[in-house]
Amino acid sequence: PQAPSIRNDIRNCSADPPYLPPTATNTTARLASLRDIMRTNGVHAYIVPSTDAHMSEYISERDARLGWLTGFTGSAGTVVVTQDKAALWTDSRYWTQADRELDCNWELQRTTAIESIGMWILKVVPAEGNVSLDPFLFSIDTWNSYSRALHGSGRTLLPLETNLVDQAWGDQRPLPSSSEIYSLPAEFIGSSWQEKVAGIRQRMEQHVRHPTAVLLSGLEETAWLFNLRGDDIPYNPVFYSYTLLTNTAISLFVEQSRLSAAARQSLHSGCPGPLCVELQEYGQVSAHLRRYTQGNVTVWLGTEYTTYGLYRIIPQEKLLEENYSPVMTAKAVKNAQEQEMLRAAHVRDAVAVIQYLLWLEKTVPQGQVDEFSGAQHINALRWAQEHSRGPSFQSISASG
C-alpha cells in the first residue's frame, strides 16, 4: 500500500520541527503583546469574537480583530487567549483554511458551540480566575450563554470597556473609513425619511407599553431610515452609526464630517422641530443613552443587533426588548415602488449572468478560463450594468 502523502499546504505542529505552509501567519509577537496587556489588567482569559459593534455579518478591516490576532481570515470564529494557551473555534467550512493560516501557537477547535468554549475555559482558567471580553462586541444572547456556561464555577465574567486587542494592535490598526456618506437619489426612494420616521413613531404610540424611544444599532436600520448609504464595509452599502429616535427628537450618531452636503441638508430640513435630526459623534452613543435613561422613559430595541454593552446601560424596568426593532420589521415590507426597483435590478443582473454564460460557452472549450478569471469577468459584466454598485458578496466561483 502507498504511504499516505503528506499535505504541504496545511500546518503540521507534531512534526519536528513543526511545518508551516507559506500561508500561515507568525502570531508570536502579537500574542506576547496581548498577554502583557492582559497581565496589566489582571485578565486570566480573553475572548475575541469575529463580529463588530453592530453584529454585522460582514465587517471592515478595522474590525477584523480576530483576523489580525490569528492570521485566520474566515468570516466566523471565536478566539480565547490565556497566558499559555490560545484556541480558535470555527465551523467545518473553515477547518482546512484554518490549518493553512494558523501557526502552531493556536489550537483549532472544530466546533462553534459556546458550551465547548466554556468547557475549555473551565479547564485552563483557575477557579477564582476572571474571563474578560469587550461587551460592545457580543450580542445579548451570546453574553447570556457565556454567563450560563461559567455560572457557579467560581470564574467571573468581566466586561472591559477598553478593547485589549485594539491596544495590542496599536497604530498598525487600519483607520476608520473616511469615504462620503450620501443620500439615495430620489428615484430610488420608496418613501421619504420623514414618512418613515412618522410610521415608526405611530408604532411606538400603538404599542401597549408606549415606548418613548427606539434605539437602532443595526447599520442597515439607520441607512434605511434616513435613505443614506456608505461603503464602510465591503459589499454592504452601510456606514457606522447609531440612532436614538424619540417621540419628539432624533439623534443620529455618526462621523459628521463624512456626510455629503445633500445628506446634511436633508437631515436638517425639519429643524427646529420633531423632524430635525440632531447630529452627534459616533462615539457618544453610550454617554447619551446613559443620560436619556435617567428620565421616565422606555427604550425599545431589537436584541438581534444590540450589543450587551449598550443593553446593560438601560435599566431593566425601562427596557422594551423584542427580537427585531420596529425599523427592521418596517424595512422588511417593500412598498410598490421598492418592489418594482427590486425586479428591475434583478433583470439587469440577469442580463449580466446571461452574457457570462455565453462567454463561458465560447471560452471554456478553448481552455482559456479558470475559476478566478471567470469570477473577475462576471464582476466586470455586473459593473457595466446601469446603477451598479458592485456585487453583494465576493463571487463564489467553482467548477468540477
C-alpha positions as CSV (number, residue, x, y, z in Angstrom):
1,P,0.0,0.0,0.0
2,Q,1.2,3.5,-0.8
3,A,2.2,5.7,2.2
4,P,-0.3,8.5,2.8
5,S,1.0,11.6,1.1
6,I,1.9,14.5,3.5
7,R,0.0,17.6,2.6
8,N,2.3,20.6,2.4
9,D,-0.5,23.2,2.2
10,I,-1.5,22.8,5.9
11,R,0.4,23.1,9.1
12,N,1.9,20.1,10.9
13,C,2.6,21.0,14.5
14,S,3.5,17.5,15.5
15,A,6.5,17.4,13.1
16,D,10.0,18.2,14.4
17,P,10.5,21.0,13.6
18,P,6.8,22.0,13.1
19,Y,5.9,22.5,9.5
20,L,4.1,25.7,8.5
21,P,2.9,26.4,5.0
22,P,3.7,29.9,3.5
23,T,0.1,30.9,4.0
24,A,0.5,30.8,7.8
25,T,0.9,34.0,9.9
26,N,3.5,34.3,12.6
27,T,1.5,35.4,15.6
28,T,4.1,35.1,18.4
29,A,4.7,38.8,18.8
30,R,1.0,39.7,18.6
31,L,0.1,37.1,21.3
32,A,3.0,38.3,23.5
33,S,1.8,41.9,23.3
34,L,-1.8,40.9,24.1
35,R,-0.7,38.8,27.1
36,D,1.3,41.7,28.5
37,I,-1.8,43.8,28.4
38,M,-3.9,41.0,29.9
39,R,-1.4,40.7,32.8
40,T,-1.6,44.5,33.4
41,N,-5.4,44.3,33.5
42,G,-5.4,41.2,35.7
43,V,-7.2,39.2,33.0
44,H,-6.8,35.4,33.0
45,A,-8.6,34.7,29.7
46,Y,-9.8,37.0,27.0
47,I,-12.5,36.2,24.4
48,V,-12.3,37.7,20.9
49,P,-15.3,37.3,18.5
50,S,-15.3,37.8,14.7
51,T,-18.1,40.5,14.9
52,D,-18.2,44.3,15.1
53,A,-20.2,46.6,17.5
54,H,-23.3,46.3,15.3
55,M,-23.5,42.5,14.9
56,S,-22.8,42.8,11.2
57,E,-22.4,39.7,9.1
58,Y,-19.6,41.3,7.2
59,I,-17.0,43.5,8.9
60,S,-14.5,46.2,7.9
61,E,-10.7,45.6,8.1
62,R,-10.6,47.9,11.1
63,D,-12.9,45.5,13.0
64,A,-11.1,42.3,11.9
65,R,-9.5,41.8,15.4
66,L,-9.7,38.0,15.3
67,G,-8.1,38.0,11.8
68,W,-5.2,40.3,12.9
69,L,-4.5,38.3,16.1
70,T,-4.6,34.8,14.5
71,G,-4.0,35.3,10.7
72,F,-7.3,33.4,10.1
73,T,-9.4,35.2,7.5
74,G,-12.6,33.1,7.7
75,S,-15.8,35.1,8.4
76,A,-16.9,33.2,11.5
77,G,-14.9,32.2,14.6
78,T,-14.2,32.8,18.3
79,V,-10.8,33.0,20.0
80,V,-9.8,32.6,23.6
81,V,-6.3,33.5,24.8
82,T,-4.8,32.8,28.2
83,Q,-1.2,33.3,29.4
84,D,-0.1,30.0,28.0
85,K,-2.8,28.8,25.6
86,A,-4.6,30.2,22.6
87,A,-7.5,28.5,20.7
88,L,-9.8,29.2,17.7
89,W,-13.3,27.8,17.4
90,T,-14.8,27.7,13.9
91,D,-17.2,25.6,11.8
92,S,-16.5,22.9,9.1
93,R,-16.4,25.4,6.2
94,Y,-13.1,26.7,7.6
95,W,-11.2,23.8,9.1
96,T,-8.8,23.4,6.1
97,Q,-8.4,27.2,5.8
98,A,-7.6,27.5,9.5
99,D,-4.9,24.8,9.1
100,R,-3.4,26.8,6.3
101,E,-3.5,30.2,8.0
102,L,-2.8,29.5,11.7
103,D,0.7,28.9,13.1
104,C,1.5,26.5,15.9
105,N,0.6,29.0,18.7
106,W,-3.0,28.0,18.1
107,E,-5.2,25.0,18.9
108,L,-8.0,24.5,16.3
109,Q,-11.3,23.6,17.9
110,R,-13.7,22.1,15.3
111,T,-17.0,23.4,16.7
112,T,-18.6,26.8,17.4
113,A,-20.7,25.7,20.5
114,I,-20.4,28.1,23.4
115,E,-20.6,25.1,25.7
116,S,-17.4,23.8,24.2
117,I,-15.7,27.2,24.7
118,G,-17.0,27.2,28.3
119,M,-15.6,23.7,29.0
120,W,-12.2,24.7,27.6
121,I,-12.1,27.9,29.7
122,L,-13.0,25.9,32.9
123,K,-10.1,23.5,32.2
124,V,-7.5,26.3,31.6
125,V,-8.6,29.1,33.9
126,P,-8.2,28.5,37.6
127,A,-11.2,28.8,40.0
128,E,-11.5,32.4,41.1
129,G,-10.0,33.5,37.8
130,N,-11.7,36.0,35.5
131,V,-12.7,35.8,31.9
132,S,-12.9,39.1,30.1
133,L,-14.4,40.4,26.9
134,D,-15.4,43.6,25.2
135,P,-19.2,43.9,25.9
136,F,-19.7,46.0,22.8
137,L,-18.7,43.1,20.5
138,F,-21.1,40.5,21.9
139,S,-24.8,40.1,21.4
140,I,-27.1,39.9,24.5
141,D,-27.8,36.2,23.8
142,T,-24.1,35.4,23.4
143,W,-23.2,37.2,26.6
144,N,-26.0,35.3,28.4
145,S,-24.7,32.0,27.0
146,Y,-21.2,32.6,28.4
147,S,-22.7,33.7,31.7
148,R,-24.6,30.4,31.9
149,A,-21.5,28.3,30.8
150,L,-19.4,29.8,33.7
151,H,-22.2,30.1,36.3
152,G,-21.4,28.6,39.6
153,S,-17.8,27.7,38.6
154,G,-16.1,30.4,40.6
155,R,-14.9,32.1,37.4
156,T,-16.0,35.7,36.9
157,L,-17.2,37.0,33.5
158,L,-15.8,40.5,33.4
159,P,-16.8,43.1,30.8
160,L,-13.9,45.5,29.9
161,E,-14.7,48.9,28.3
162,T,-11.4,49.1,26.5
163,N,-10.6,46.5,23.9
164,L,-7.3,44.7,24.6
165,V,-6.8,43.6,21.0
166,D,-7.0,47.2,19.9
167,Q,-4.4,48.1,22.4
168,A,-2.1,45.4,21.2
169,W,-2.8,46.3,17.5
170,G,-1.9,49.9,18.2
171,D,-1.1,52.2,15.3
172,Q,-1.0,49.3,12.9
173,R,-4.8,49.1,13.1
174,P,-6.5,50.3,9.9
175,L,-8.0,53.8,10.2
176,P,-11.8,54.3,10.2
177,S,-13.4,54.9,6.8
178,S,-13.4,58.5,5.6
179,S,-15.5,58.0,2.4
180,E,-18.6,60.1,1.8
181,I,-22.0,59.1,3.3
182,Y,-24.5,60.1,0.6
183,S,-28.3,60.4,0.1
184,L,-30.0,58.0,-2.2
185,P,-31.2,59.6,-5.5
186,A,-34.8,60.5,-5.4
187,E,-35.8,57.8,-8.0
188,F,-34.6,55.1,-5.6
189,I,-36.6,56.2,-2.5
190,G,-39.8,54.3,-1.8
191,S,-40.7,56.9,0.8
192,S,-39.0,59.9,2.4
193,W,-37.2,59.5,5.7
194,Q,-39.7,61.9,7.3
195,E,-42.5,59.4,6.3
196,K,-40.5,56.5,7.7
197,V,-40.0,58.3,11.0
198,A,-43.7,59.2,11.2
199,G,-44.5,55.5,10.7
200,I,-42.1,54.3,13.4
201,R,-43.5,56.9,15.9
202,Q,-47.0,55.7,15.1
203,R,-45.9,52.1,16.0
204,M,-44.5,53.5,19.3
205,E,-47.8,55.1,20.1
206,Q,-49.8,52.0,19.2
207,H,-47.6,49.6,21.3
208,V,-49.2,48.5,24.5
209,R,-46.1,49.8,26.5
210,H,-45.9,53.2,24.7
211,P,-42.1,53.3,24.5
212,T,-40.6,56.8,24.4
213,A,-37.6,55.9,22.2
214,V,-36.3,53.3,19.7
215,L,-32.6,52.5,19.7
216,L,-31.1,51.4,16.4
217,S,-27.8,49.5,16.4
218,G,-28.0,47.5,13.1
219,L,-26.2,49.5,10.4
220,E,-28.9,48.8,7.8
221,E,-31.6,50.1,10.1
222,T,-30.1,53.7,10.2
223,A,-29.2,53.6,6.5
224,W,-32.8,52.6,5.6
225,L,-34.5,55.0,7.9
226,F,-32.7,58.1,6.6
227,N,-32.3,57.0,2.9
228,L,-28.5,57.3,3.3
229,R,-25.7,54.9,2.1
230,G,-22.0,54.5,2.6
231,D,-19.3,51.9,1.9
232,D,-17.6,51.3,5.3
233,I,-17.9,47.5,4.9
234,P,-17.1,45.7,1.7
235,Y,-20.2,44.5,-0.3
236,N,-22.5,46.4,2.1
237,P,-23.9,49.9,1.4
238,V,-23.8,51.0,5.1
239,F,-21.8,53.3,7.4
240,Y,-21.0,53.2,11.1
241,S,-23.9,54.8,13.0
242,Y,-26.5,54.5,15.8
243,T,-29.9,56.2,16.0
244,L,-32.0,57.1,19.1
245,L,-35.5,58.1,17.8
246,T,-37.8,59.5,20.5
247,N,-41.4,60.9,20.2
248,T,-40.1,64.4,19.8
249,A,-36.4,64.2,18.8
250,I,-34.0,62.3,16.6
251,S,-30.3,61.8,17.4
252,L,-28.0,60.3,14.7
253,F,-24.6,59.2,16.0
254,V,-22.2,59.3,13.0
255,E,-18.9,60.8,11.9
256,Q,-20.4,64.2,10.9
257,S,-17.6,65.3,8.6
258,R,-18.3,62.4,6.2
259,L,-21.9,63.4,5.4
260,S,-22.3,64.9,1.9
261,A,-23.7,68.4,1.7
262,A,-27.0,67.0,0.3
263,A,-27.3,64.4,3.1
264,R,-26.7,67.1,5.8
265,Q,-29.2,69.4,4.1
266,S,-31.8,66.6,4.0
267,L,-31.3,65.8,7.7
268,H,-31.6,69.4,8.8
269,S,-34.6,70.2,6.6
270,G,-37.0,69.9,9.5
271,C,-35.1,72.0,12.0
272,P,-36.1,73.1,14.5
273,G,-38.9,70.6,15.4
274,P,-39.6,66.9,15.9
275,L,-38.3,66.1,12.3
276,C,-34.9,67.8,13.0
277,V,-32.0,65.2,13.0
278,E,-29.5,66.2,15.7
279,L,-26.0,65.0,14.6
280,Q,-23.8,63.6,17.4
281,E,-20.4,62.0,17.2
282,Y,-20.5,58.2,16.7
283,G,-18.6,57.5,20.0
284,Q,-21.1,59.5,22.1
285,V,-23.9,56.9,22.0
286,S,-23.2,55.3,25.4
287,A,-23.0,58.6,27.2
288,H,-26.1,59.9,25.5
289,L,-28.1,56.7,26.3
290,R,-26.9,56.9,30.0
291,R,-28.3,60.4,30.3
292,Y,-31.5,59.7,28.5
293,T,-32.4,56.6,30.6
294,Q,-32.2,58.7,33.8
295,G,-35.6,60.1,32.9
296,N,-39.1,58.5,33.0
297,V,-38.5,56.6,29.7
298,T,-38.9,53.3,27.9
299,V,-36.4,52.3,25.2
300,W,-37.5,49.8,22.5
301,L,-34.7,47.8,20.9
302,G,-34.1,44.7,18.8
303,T,-32.0,42.2,20.6
304,E,-30.6,40.6,17.4
305,Y,-28.5,43.7,16.6
306,T,-27.9,45.3,20.0
307,T,-24.7,44.6,21.9
308,Y,-24.6,43.6,25.6
309,G,-22.5,46.8,26.1
310,L,-25.4,49.1,25.1
311,Y,-28.1,46.9,26.6
312,R,-26.6,46.9,30.1
313,I,-26.7,50.8,30.2
314,I,-30.5,50.7,30.2
315,P,-32.2,49.8,33.5
316,Q,-34.3,46.6,33.1
317,E,-37.6,48.3,34.0
318,K,-37.0,51.0,31.3
319,L,-36.4,48.4,28.5
320,L,-38.7,47.0,25.9
321,E,-36.9,44.2,24.1
322,E,-38.1,42.3,21.0
323,N,-36.0,40.2,18.5
324,Y,-36.2,43.0,15.9
325,S,-36.7,46.7,16.2
326,P,-39.8,48.3,14.6
327,V,-37.5,49.7,11.9
328,M,-36.2,46.2,11.0
329,T,-39.8,44.9,10.6
330,A,-40.9,48.0,8.6
331,K,-37.9,47.7,6.3
332,A,-38.8,44.1,5.6
333,V,-42.1,45.2,3.9
334,K,-41.4,46.7,0.5
335,N,-43.8,49.2,-1.0
336,A,-44.9,49.1,-4.7
337,Q,-42.1,51.3,-5.9
338,E,-39.4,49.3,-4.0
339,Q,-40.8,46.0,-5.4
340,E,-40.6,47.5,-8.9
341,M,-37.0,48.6,-8.3
342,L,-36.1,45.1,-7.0
343,R,-37.5,43.5,-10.1
344,A,-35.6,45.9,-12.4
345,A,-32.4,45.3,-10.5
346,H,-32.8,41.5,-11.0
347,V,-33.5,42.0,-14.7
348,R,-30.2,44.0,-15.1
349,D,-28.3,41.3,-13.1
350,A,-29.9,38.6,-15.2
351,V,-28.5,40.3,-18.4
352,A,-25.0,40.1,-16.9
353,V,-25.4,36.5,-15.9
354,I,-26.7,35.5,-19.4
355,Q,-23.7,37.4,-21.0
356,Y,-21.4,35.5,-18.7
357,L,-22.9,32.1,-19.6
358,L,-22.5,32.9,-23.3
359,W,-18.9,33.9,-22.7
360,L,-18.2,30.7,-20.8
361,E,-19.7,28.6,-23.6
362,K,-17.1,30.2,-26.0
363,T,-14.1,30.3,-23.8
364,V,-14.2,27.2,-21.7
365,P,-13.6,24.8,-24.7
366,Q,-10.6,26.9,-25.6
367,G,-9.1,26.2,-22.2
368,Q,-8.7,29.9,-21.6
369,V,-10.7,30.4,-18.4
370,D,-10.1,29.3,-14.8
371,E,-12.3,29.9,-11.7
372,F,-10.5,33.2,-10.8
373,S,-10.6,34.8,-14.2
374,G,-14.3,33.6,-14.5
375,A,-15.2,35.4,-11.3
376,Q,-13.4,38.6,-12.5
377,H,-15.3,38.5,-15.8
378,I,-18.7,38.2,-14.2
379,N,-17.8,41.1,-11.8
380,A,-16.9,43.3,-14.8
381,L,-20.2,42.4,-16.6
382,R,-22.1,43.3,-13.5
383,W,-20.3,46.6,-13.0
384,A,-21.1,47.5,-16.6
385,Q,-24.8,47.4,-15.8
386,E,-26.6,50.7,-15.1
387,H,-26.7,51.8,-11.4
388,S,-24.3,49.0,-10.3
389,R,-22.5,49.5,-7.0
390,G,-20.8,46.1,-7.2
391,P,-21.7,42.6,-6.1
392,S,-23.4,41.9,-2.7
393,F,-20.7,39.4,-1.8
394,Q,-17.4,38.1,-3.3
395,S,-18.2,35.9,-6.3
396,I,-18.0,32.2,-5.2
397,S,-16.7,30.6,-8.4
398,A,-16.2,26.8,-8.7
399,S,-16.3,24.1,-11.3
400,G,-15.9,20.4,-11.4
